């Protein structure tokens, strides 16, 4: 597999799902904001408007990349809380068994790659 092959595969998949410039998907959820940025560049090359033609959301909360006009809508992980919890679990000798599952809340951060009407109302936010 060449270095660009996964990206070429993404581009071919997106081109196949945008016949006549009309996307057959409502949105794309990416595993990182970096991947969302890459996908955005492909969508623009295909002549698609994000978020009008298709919505795009990243995951990790980085949001900012090379283009000044790019701010990704994203799911933000509570990184300081994750770090604090990990350190506490590693150092606290009174904890005999480590929990098998820990859940920390994530938040949605609007960034322009999802439609405005998809944003939660202020009253819906915790």
Buried (B, 14 or more C-beta within 10 A) or exposed (E): EEEEEEBEEBBEEBEEBBEEEEBEEEBBEBEBBBBBBBBBBBBEEBEBEBBEBBBBBBBBBBBEBEEEEBBBBBBBBBEEEEEEBEEEEEEEEEEEEEEEEEEEEBEBBBBBBBBEEBBEEEEEEE
